[in-house]
Amino acid sequence: MLPVINEAEQALWESLQLHLPLKGVRCRIQPEAISVQIDTSASLDPQGEYNVEARDIVQSIFSAHGFDQYLKTVTIEPYKRGSAFLIDTLAVD
């Protein structure tokens, strides 16, 4: 699945940079949903044409690779810092 996420993030970056000053784009996978998180200094416009474009990109790529089960909901949100790979909090002494 990671290569599919990477492909989607790269395609989103190429498309969204034409509309927004990007710092980052992430696809977060959740049960039956994909959240496109956009890191930008601009305010995200819920009515912006890039929202439809981003959803189309995600749906096309994930569907082409057989991951339709995640496409019930595709959201566009501001970026939230975090890691998909950390399950428990790591204490460092």
C-alpha positions in Angstrom: 0.0 0.0 0.0 2.9 2.4 0.7 3.8 2.7 -3.0 0.2 3.6 -3.8 0.1 6.2 -1.1 3.4 7.6 -2.4 2.1 7.7 -6.0 -1.1 9.6 -4.8 0.9 12.1 -2.8 3.2 12.8 -5.7 0.3 13.3 -8.1 -1.5 15.5 -5.5 1.7 17.6 -5.1 2.0 18.2 -8.8 -1.7 19.2 -9.1 -2.2 21.2 -5.9 1.0 23.3 -6.3 -0.8 25.0 -9.2 -3.5 26.3 -6.7 -1.8 26.6 -3.3 1.7 27.4 -1.9 2.4 23.9 -0.6 4.6 22.8 2.2 3.4 19.2 2.1 0.7 16.7 1.1 -0.2 13.5 3.0 -2.7 10.8 2.4 -3.9 9.3 5.7 -5.6 5.9 5.5 -8.5 5.2 7.8 -11.1 2.5 7.8 -13.2 3.1 4.7 -11.7 6.6 4.2 -8.8 8.5 2.9 -7.9 11.9 4.3 -5.9 14.2 2.1 -4.0 16.5 4.4 -2.6 19.7 2.9 0.2 21.7 4.6 0.0 25.3 3.2 0.3 28.9 4.4 -3.0 29.6 2.6 -6.4 29.0 4.0 -8.1 26.0 2.5 -11.3 26.8 0.6 -13.9 24.1 1.0 -15.3 25.3 -2.3 -11.9 25.4 -4.1 -11.7 23.6 -7.4 -8.6 21.8 -6.1 -10.9 19.8 -3.8 -12.6 18.0 -6.7 -9.3 17.6 -8.4 -7.7 16.1 -5.3 -10.6 13.7 -4.8 -10.4 12.6 -8.4 -6.7 11.9 -8.2 -7.0 9.8 -5.0 -10.0 7.9 -6.3 -8.3 7.2 -9.7 -5.0 6.0 -8.2 -6.4 3.9 -5.3 -9.1 2.3 -7.6 -6.5 1.4 -10.2 -4.5 -0.5 -7.6 -7.6 -2.3 -6.2 -8.1 -0.3 -3.0 -11.7 0.8 -3.6 -12.7 -0.2 0.0 -11.0 3.0 1.2 -12.8 5.3 -1.2 -16.2 5.6 0.6 -15.0 8.9 2.0 -12.2 11.1 0.7 -11.7 14.3 2.8 -9.6 17.4 2.2 -8.2 18.7 5.5 -5.4 20.9 6.9 -2.2 18.9 7.6 -1.9 17.4 11.1 1.6 16.5 12.2 2.0 12.8 13.3 3.2 9.5 12.2 1.3 6.5 11.0 4.0 4.2 12.3 4.0 5.2 16.0 1.5 3.1 18.0 2.6 3.9 21.6 4.2 7.0 22.9 8.0 6.7 23.0 9.6 7.9 26.2 13.1 9.2 25.8 15.3 9.7 28.9 
